[in-house]
Amino acid sequence: MSDLPFEDPVVKEIHAIRAEMLAECGGDLHVLLDQVKARQKASGRKVRPSPSPPPALVGNNSRANDTPPS
């Protein structure tokens, strides 16, 4: 899975938990995300949204716009 010469046990455990949670949702990522959002809401904790990307990066996804310059 990785070209790294070592495996991080924490990352390995997180990947295993994510795979188990996804399997419990029948492999449907949308169902998993809905469940995660419901758990966040039920926790009563304030969830801080991710910050917006810098303006220079908005709409400038080089992978999405793989067209050579003219």
N, C-alpha and C positions, 0 to 999 in steps of 0.2 A: 504494500500500500504506500510505502514511503521510500524514497531514495536515501533517507538519512541513515547514518551508521548506527543509530540508537533509536529506541522507542521510549517516548515519554509516558510513564505509567498513568499519569493524570489525564493526558490527552486520550490515551487508549481507553480509559474508563469512561470518559465523557462520550467518546464515539460509541461505545458499547451501550451506554444508557440511552443515547439518542436513537440508536438502531432498535432497541427494545421498545421505546416509546412509539416509534414510527410503526413497528410491527403491530402494536396494540391498536393502532388506528387503521389497520388494513393497508398500510403503505401509503395512505393518503395524507400528504403534507398539509393540505388545507384543514383537514380535521385536526391534525396535531396542533397546528397554529391556533385554531379556534379554542382547543382545550387549554393551551398555554395562556392565551389571553383571558379565558374564564378564571383560571387559577390566579393570575395576577390580580384581576378585579376582586376576587373573593378574599384575597390576602389582606385587603385594606391598606396595603402599602402604596405609596405614591410611586408610580413608574415614570421615570424621566425619559422623554423621547430622545432619540439620537440627535445630535446637532446637524444642521444642514451642511451639505458639502460646500467648500469654498466656491465662490462664483466662477472662478476660472475652470472648475471641473464640471459644472452643471452643463449638460447637453454636449459635453466634449468627451464622450466615451470612445476611445480610439478603437476598441473591439467592435463596437456597434457601427462605426463608420469606417469600415475597412475599404475605403475607396482611394485609389492613388491620386495624389494632387495633379491638377491639370497644368 
